[in-house]
Amino acid sequence: MSGLQSIGRFLVLAGIVLLVAGLLAIAAGRLGLPIGRLPGDFTFKGKHVTVFAPIGTMIVLSLALTLVLNVLTRWFK
């Protein structure tokens, strides 16, 4: 397989992953899930800048993705 074909396949796969992530984000918003508003999500507001650090959300998503990927790798092995 040539380099251009592998880049094309990677871009298609990345697009599908982004599409699924976007659909999940829309569904979470419509269902009222507190993604981004969990304990541990910090917002710092200054005069001219706002910094949002979703640490709690990142930990929950990391645990969920780790669980899903472990199940998938064991299932396809």
N, C-alpha and C positions, 0 to 999 in steps of 0.2 A: 504494500500500500504506500502510495506516495505521501510526502509531507503535507501537501495541500489537502488531500482527502482526509487525513487524520485531523487536521485543523478544522475542516468543515464538520466532521462528525462531532468533535469536541464542542464547537459552537452550537450545533443543533441540540446536543445534550444539555449544555449550559442554559440554552433558551427554555428547554422543557422544565428544567429545575427551577428557573426563575418564574416561569408561568405557574407552576404548582405552588411555589412559595407565595406568590402574589394572591392566588386564589385562597390559600389558607389564611392569609392576613385579612382579606376581605371578609371571609367567613367568621374569623375571630372577632372582627369589629361588629358584625351584624348580630352575633350571638351574645355580645356584651362581655366577652372574656377580658379579664383585666391585664392583658398583655401591655407592658409599658407602664403599668400602675401598681406593680407588685411592691411589697416591702423590700427595700434595698435598691429601688430605682430612685436615683438622686437627680434633682434639678437645681442648678445654681443659677440665679438670676442676678445680673449686675445692671449697671446703668445702660450699657450698650451691647451687652452680650448675654446669651443664655446658653448654658451647657447642660446637656441631658446625658446622664450616665446610667443606662438601664442594667445595672449589675445583677439585680435579682432576676430579671427576665432572661439575661444571658445564661445564668446558671441553670434555670429551669429548662430553657431550650437546649442547652448542652447535654443535660441529663436525658432529655427526651430523645434527642438525635442519637446519642450513644446507645440507648436502649434499642431504638429502631434499627440502627445499623448492625448491632450485634445479632439481633434476631434475623435480619436479612442475610448476613454472612453465614450464619449457621444453617439457615434454611436452604441456601443455594450451594452449600458445600457438598 
